[in-house]
Amino acid sequence: MDRLSNTVRPYAWGSTTLIPELLGTAPTGEPQAEMWMGAHPGAPSRLDRGSGEQALSALIDADPEAELGIATTGKFGPRLPFLLKLLAAGSPLSLQVHPDLAQAKQGYADEESRGVPIDAPYRNYKDANHKPELICALTPFDGLCGFRTPDEAAELLARLDVDSLKPYVDILHAHPEEAALREVLTAVLGADPAEMAITVAEATAAAERLGGDYAPYVSIAHNYPGDAGVIAAMLLNYIQLQPGEALFLGAGVPHAYLNGLGVEIMANSDNVLRCGLTPKHVDVPELLRIVRFEATEPAVLRPEASASGEELYETPMDEFRLSRYSLDSPNSLAPHDLTADTPQILLCTAGTPRANDLELTPGASVFVPAGEKAELSGTGTVFRATVVV
């Protein structure tokens, strides 16, 4: 196995303290939003097998079957199918959705055929892959996930008593679920920006007076004053995860992470369609094509324990599989055997466990090629990322 050196991305919404606190390093004063572990070309992990540091992506490209295994390359092709992250939100991320696999392939092919530069700020599809994801909280973690029922959304908007919101309330009460949610989100994102800024300001002032259920939206509005996404966010369920709890996000489900530290795993893709809470490009017609307009109750996942000590976060995906080991015996005589015919990344989030002969500390990670011996012992918490073949 190989100890990994990973890049921390300094996105503006990142916390300045959460990742440094986990790593035991001094904050720099700059946001530290995401630490990437994997072979994504945007920031591949690096390792050294004795001839100097090299990117994990280059190592896999040189011999995919040796690193990933025959079963993984046969099912997913010659690349690591997942990307693992530490995500530290200090302020809300953009309100966003991800395409399904067919939509991603179609969208990518269309933009390629039209010659849209891959790095263009108005490009929607960076690759031809979908981007389902799972976030597991390491600290209390707040987010938005999926639409409320139209009646619930209408009640939240109505209590603000803002005249310009009343047409949305009427639509939510008058139409069937899918039509109501689609019409209101379309109207919000298509509204005149100057008029919407006034609406958001009035709604924010009312939310500050009311407090309670409105507190998350007040915080969002303070970070994105005048943004139509503030009203769009009120159409979504607010959710709070406790450490160890997780949330799975499939295609077409609008969501946003608000604050907290978590372990995130996703299919190896960069495809994001934004609905608001961002200065970046918002392609409203394409967004409306991707969003699933249905009310959902966020399903909080808790790990399923097994006799082997592995605690699995069950999802419908094959591109990634996330589990956790909570090790509590510093002198364990029976290390946990994690050897598998699939590639793995192990991430320590607490304690000083050992992976084979490597001592891990919080934030440390290792790559285990397919078929290589992997044993865990000692004390601490280790997340295991791999695939299903």
C-alpha positions in Angstrom: 0.0 0.0 0.0 1.1 3.6 -0.6 0.8 6.6 1.6 -0.9 9.4 -0.3 -0.1 13.1 -0.5 -3.3 15.0 -1.3 -4.3 18.4 -2.5 -6.6 20.7 -0.5 -8.8 22.9 -2.7 -9.2 26.5 -1.4 -12.8 27.2 -2.6 -14.3 30.3 -1.1 -17.0 28.5 0.8 -14.5 26.4 2.7 -14.0 26.5 6.4 -10.7 28.1 7.6 -10.5 25.7 10.6 -12.2 22.3 10.2 -9.6 20.6 8.0 -6.6 22.0 9.9 -8.2 20.9 13.2 -8.6 17.4 11.9 -5.0 17.3 10.5 -3.6 18.9 13.6 -2.1 21.8 11.7 -2.3 25.6 12.1 -4.9 27.4 10.1 -3.5 29.6 7.4 -6.5 32.0 7.5 -7.5 30.9 4.0 -10.4 28.6 3.2 -9.6 24.9 3.1 -12.7 23.4 1.4 -11.9 19.9 0.1 -9.1 17.4 0.3 -9.2 15.1 -2.7 -8.1 11.5 -2.5 -8.1 9.6 -5.8 -7.1 9.9 -9.4 -9.3 12.8 -10.6 -7.3 14.8 -13.2 -8.2 18.0 -11.4 -6.1 17.1 -8.4 -4.8 13.6 -8.3 -3.2 12.2 -5.2 0.5 11.6 -5.3 2.7 8.8 -4.0 6.3 7.6 -4.0 7.3 4.0 -4.7 11.0 4.8 -4.5 11.7 6.6 -7.7 10.2 10.0 -6.8 6.7 11.3 -6.3 4.1 10.6 -9.1 0.4 11.1 -9.6 -1.9 8.2 -8.8 -3.6 8.8 -12.1 -0.3 8.4 -14.0 0.4 5.2 -12.1 -3.0 3.8 -13.0 -2.7 4.9 -16.6 0.6 3.0 -16.9 -0.9 -0.4 -15.8 -4.7 -0.2 -15.0 -5.1 -3.9 -14.4 -2.3 -4.1 -11.9 -3.6 -1.2 -9.9 -7.3 -1.6 -10.2 -7.7 -5.3 -10.9 -9.2 -7.1 -13.8 -12.8 -7.0 -12.5 -12.7 -3.3 -11.9 -11.2 -2.4 -15.3 -13.6 -4.8 -17.0 -16.6 -3.1 -15.4 -15.6 0.5 -15.2 -12.7 0.9 -17.6 -9.1 1.8 -17.0 -9.6 4.5 -14.3 -10.4 4.7 -10.6 -14.2 4.9 -10.6 -14.6 7.0 -7.4 -13.2 10.2 -5.8 -13.0 10.4 -2.0 -12.9 13.8 -0.2 -12.8 15.5 3.1 -15.3 18.3 2.7 -15.3 21.3 5.1 -18.1 23.8 4.6 -17.8 27.2 6.3 -20.6 28.8 4.3 -23.2 27.4 1.9 -22.1 25.6 -1.3 -24.0 26.4 -4.5 -27.5 24.9 -4.8 -27.0 22.2 -7.4 -28.0 19.0 -9.1 -26.2 16.3 -11.0 -27.2 14.5 -14.2 -27.8 10.8 -14.6 -25.5 8.8 -16.8 -27.5 9.1 -20.0 -27.9 12.9 -19.5 -24.2 13.3 -18.8 -23.2 11.4 -22.0 -25.7 13.3 -24.0 -24.8 16.7 -22.6 -21.0 16.1 -22.9 -21.4 14.9 -26.5 -23.5 18.0 -27.4 -21.0 20.5 -25.9 -18.1 18.6 -27.6 -19.9 18.7 -31.0 -20.5 22.5 -30.6 -16.9 23.1 -29.7 -17.5 24.5 -26.2 -14.0 24.7 -24.6 -13.7 22.3 -21.7 -12.6 25.1 -19.4 -15.2 27.6 -20.5 -17.1 29.0 -17.4 -20.4 28.5 -19.2 -19.7 24.8 -19.9 -22.0 22.4 -18.0 -20.5 19.0 -18.7 -16.8 18.4 -17.9 -17.0 14.7 -18.6 -19.5 12.0 -19.8 -20.1 10.5 -16.3 -22.8 10.9 -13.7 -22.0 12.1 -10.2 -24.0 10.4 -7.4 -22.5 11.1 -4.0 -22.6 10.2 -0.4 -21.7 12.5 2.5 -20.9 11.2 6.0 -20.8 13.7 8.8 -17.7 13.9 11.0 -19.1 16.9 12.9 -22.7 18.2 13.1 -23.5 18.8 9.4 -26.3 21.0 7.9 -27.6 20.8 4.4 -30.6 21.0 2.0 -31.7 17.9 0.2 -34.7 17.3 -2.1 -38.0 19.2 -2.5 -40.4 19.7 0.3 -44.0 18.9 -0.5 -45.7 21.8 -2.2 -47.9 22.4 0.8 -44.9 22.5 3.2 -43.1 24.9 0.8 -46.2 27.1 0.5 -46.5 27.3 4.3 -42.9 28.3 4.7 -43.2 31.1 2.1 -46.6 32.2 3.2 -45.6 32.9 6.8 -43.0 35.4 5.5 -45.9 37.6 4.4 -44.0 39.1 1.5 -46.4 40.2 -1.3 -44.1 39.2 -4.2 -44.0 35.6 -2.8 -47.8 35.2 -2.8 -48.1 34.1 -6.4 -45.6 31.3 -5.7 -47.7 30.2 -2.7 -50.9 30.2 -4.9 -49.1 28.0 -7.5 -47.9 25.5 -4.9 -51.5 25.1 -3.6 -53.2 25.0 -6.9 -51.2 22.5 -9.0 -50.2 18.9 -8.8 -46.8 18.2 -7.2 -44.5 18.0 -10.2 -46.2 20.9 -12.1 -46.2 23.1 -8.9 -42.5 22.6 -8.1 -41.4 23.0 -11.7 -43.5 26.2 -12.2 -42.3 27.9 -9.0 -38.6 27.0 -9.5 -38.8 28.2 -13.1 -40.4 31.5 -12.0 -37.9 32.1 -9.3 -34.8 31.5 -11.5 -36.3 33.4 -14.4 -37.4 36.5 -12.4 -35.9 39.9 -13.1 -32.7 40.0 -11.0 -33.4 43.5 -9.6 -36.9 42.6 -8.6 -35.8 39.3 -7.1 -33.1 41.1 -5.1 -35.9 43.2 -3.5 -37.9 40.0 -2.8 -35.0 38.3 -1.2 -34.2 41.3 1.0 -37.8 41.5 2.2 -37.9 37.7 2.8 -34.7 37.8 4.7 -35.9 40.6 7.0 -39.1 38.6 7.7 -37.1 35.4 8.3 -34.9 37.3 10.8 -38.0 38.4 12.7 -39.5 35.0 12.7 -36.4 33.0 13.6 -36.8 29.2 14.3 -37.3 27.3 11.1 -36.0 30.2 9.1 -32.6 30.5 10.8 -30.8 28.4 8.1 -32.2 30.6 5.3 -31.2 33.8 7.1 -27.6 32.4 7.1 -27.8 31.5 3.4 -29.2 35.0 2.6 -26.4 36.7 4.5 -23.8 34.8 2.4 -25.7 35.4 -0.9 -27.7 38.6 -0.6 -30.2 39.2 -3.3 -29.6 35.7 -4.9 -32.7 33.9 -6.3 -31.2 30.8 -4.8 -32.3 32.0 -1.3 -36.0 31.6 -2.4 -35.2 28.4 -4.2 -33.6 27.0 -1.1 -36.9 27.4 0.8 -38.4 24.8 -1.5 -36.0 22.2 -0.2 -35.8 20.1 3.0 -33.4 21.3 5.7 -31.5 18.4 7.3 -29.0 18.1 10.1 -26.7 15.1 10.3 -25.0 14.0 13.5 -21.5 12.5 13.4 -21.6 9.1 11.8 -24.8 9.8 9.9 -24.8 10.0 6.1 -26.9 11.2 3.2 -27.0 9.7 -0.3 -27.7 12.1 -3.3 -28.8 10.6 -6.6 -29.3 12.2 -10.0 -31.6 15.1 -10.3 -32.0 15.8 -6.6 -31.4 19.5 -5.7 -29.1 19.9 -2.7 -26.6 22.2 -1.0 -24.2 21.6 1.9 -24.4 24.5 4.4 -21.7 23.9 7.1 -19.8 21.1 8.8 -17.0 18.6 8.1 -17.7 15.3 6.4 -16.2 12.4 4.4 -17.6 12.5 0.8 -17.4 9.9 -1.9 -18.7 10.2 -5.4 -18.4 8.8 -8.9 -15.4 10.2 -10.5 -17.0 13.2 -12.3 -17.1 17.0 -12.2 -20.6 17.5 -13.6 -22.6 20.1 -11.7 -25.7 22.1 -12.8 -26.2 25.1 -10.4 -29.6 26.5 -9.3 -28.2 29.5 -7.4 -26.2 30.6 -4.3 -23.2 31.1 -6.6 -21.6 33.7 -8.9 -20.9 30.9 -11.4 -22.8 30.1 -14.5 -26.5 29.0 -14.1 -28.0 27.4 -17.2 -31.7 27.5 -16.3 -33.1 25.5 -19.3 -30.5 22.7 -18.9 -31.0 22.7 -15.1 -34.8 22.3 -15.6 -34.2 19.4 -17.9 -32.1 17.6 -15.2 -34.0 18.3 -12.0 -36.4 15.7 -10.7 -39.5 17.6 -9.6 -40.8 15.3 -6.8 -41.0 15.8 -3.1 -38.7 13.5 -1.1 -38.1 12.9 2.5 -34.3 12.8 3.1 -33.2 9.3 4.2 -30.5 9.5 6.8 -28.2 6.6 6.5 -26.6 4.9 9.5 -23.9 2.3 9.0 -24.8 -1.4 9.0 -22.4 -3.3 11.3 -21.1 -6.8 10.4 -19.4 -9.5 12.4 -16.1 -8.5 10.8 -16.2 -5.1 12.3 -16.9 -3.3 9.1 -19.8 -0.7 9.2 -21.2 -0.2 5.7 -23.1 2.8 4.3 -25.5 1.0 1.9 -26.2 2.8 -1.5 -27.4 1.6 -4.9 -24.1 2.5 -6.6 -21.4 0.2 -7.9 -18.8 3.0 -8.6 -18.2 3.5 -4.9 -18.7 1.7 -1.6 -18.0 3.5 1.7 -17.6 1.8 5.0 -16.1 2.6 8.4 -14.0 0.7 11.0 -14.1 1.9 14.6 -11.0 0.4 16.2 -10.9 0.4 20.0 -8.1 -2.1 20.9 -4.6 -0.8 20.9 -3.2 -4.3 21.4 -5.5 -6.1 19.0 -4.3 -9.7 18.4 -6.6 -10.1 15.4 -6.1 -7.3 12.9 -9.0 -6.6 10.5 -8.2 -8.1 7.1 -9.3 -5.7 4.3 -7.5 -7.5 1.4 -9.7 -7.3 -1.7 -9.6 -7.8 -5.5 -10.6 -4.2 -5.9 -8.7 -0.9 -5.4 -9.1 0.8 -2.0 -8.4 4.1 -0.3 -8.2 4.1 3.5 -8.7 7.4 5.3 -8.0 7.9 9.0 -10.3 10.4 10.8 -9.4 9.7 14.5 -6.7 8.0 16.6 -3.5 6.4 15.4 -4.4 3.1 13.8 -2.0 1.0 11.7 -2.5 0.0 8.1 -0.1 -2.9 7.6 3.1 -1.3 8.9 2.1 2.3 8.3 0.9 4.4 11.3 -2.0 6.7 10.4 -3.0 10.0 11.9 -6.2 12.0 11.3 -6.4 13.0 7.7 -3.8 10.5 6.5 -4.7 8.2 3.7 -3.3 5.2 1.8 -4.0 3.6 -1.6 -4.2 -0.2 -1.7 -3.9 -1.7 -5.2 -6.2 -4.6 -6.1 -5.1 -7.8 -4.5 -2.6 -6.3 -2.2 -2.6 -7.2 1.5 -4.3 -4.7 3.7 -4.7 -5.1 7.5 -6.0 -2.6 10.1 -5.1 -2.7 13.8 -4.6 -0.3 16.8 -7.1 2.4 17.8 -9.0 5.0 15.8 -11.5 5.4 13.0 -10.8 4.5 9.4 -13.0 5.0 6.4 -12.7 2.4 3.6 -13.5 3.4 0.0 -13.7 0.8 -2.8 -16.0 -0.4 -5.6 -18.6 -3.1 -6.1 -17.8 -5.6 -8.9 
